[in-house]
Amino acid sequence: MRTVFWVGFWTFLADQASKYLVVHSLNLRELGELIAVPGFLNLRMAWNYGVNFGLFAEDSDLTRWVLVAVALVISGAVLWWTHHEENSWQARVSAGLLVGGAMGNVIDRLLYGAVADFLNVTCCGFNNPYSFNIADIAVFAGAVGMVVFTGSNTGSKTGAKKPS
């Protein structure tokens, strides 16, 4: 459980520090866009009121609070699961990434009413219209990692092995 906590903590901190830097220090909120690596990485401000790719994006309090509740329930379920099951270190790292990223986006919804997205990757003449953030990367990597690194080779905390 310690691994989940520390990975989640550092993921959350990196996410919130990067958002503070781009929204407030670089003033991306006013500038809208900065080219970081020409032809590859732009810092493009986008306020996401929905989920991935702006799905369910309504600038309403109901949507905001439902998405906060969903993130808290999923994070709670992941924490409960990691506490009650014996998992590989990779699964614990994945759980920490997922929870830390989810909490980073929850804080955005509480502070700003929407998630602050600012990373925009483009390549080879393709103009990507979507932006994302460190929390989004962490949630995605954590979810994939939990699928990949959990399986029937782990047992519960009681020491009993699951049937093969």
Secondary structure as GFF3:
##gff-version 3
##sequence-region A 1 164
A	DSSP	alpha_helix	2	20	.	.	.	ID=ss1
A	DSSP	pi_helix	21	25	.	.	.	ID=ss2
A	DSSP	alpha_helix	28	31	.	.	.	ID=ss3
A	DSSP	beta_strand	33	37	.	.	.	ID=ss4
A	DSSP	beta_strand	41	48	.	.	.	ID=ss5
A	DSSP	three_ten_helix	52	54	.	.	.	ID=ss6
A	DSSP	alpha_helix	61	84	.	.	.	ID=ss7
A	DSSP	alpha_helix	89	112	.	.	.	ID=ss8
A	DSSP	beta_strand	115	121	.	.	.	ID=ss9
A	DSSP	alpha_helix	134	149	.	.	.	ID=ss10
###
